[in-house]
Amino acid sequence: MIHALDFMLLLLLVIIALIAISLKDILGAVIVLGAYSLIMALAWLEMNAPDVAFTEAAVGAGVTSFLFISALSKTKRWEK
């Protein structure tokens, strides 16, 4: 049986994923994907996997977001 917190985290993950794929701005999508990674870390923590949660938070939200944002700062941005 699924707990209320697990269901809420799953629903939030689906909503954030849909927002990330519907955004036109790449920087906004990177920021939303960082939030997705933080919520995923909370989901891993809820499943009693603190080592996986810590790795997800450090690599997914921290390093990956930093690398994406630094790569975007080196490119030109244009929007229609």
Secondary structure, 3 states (H helix, E strand, C coil): CCCHHHHHHHHHHHHHHHHHHHCCCHHHHHHHHHHHHHHHHHHHHHCCCHHHHHHHHHHHHHHHHHHHHHHHHCCCCCCC
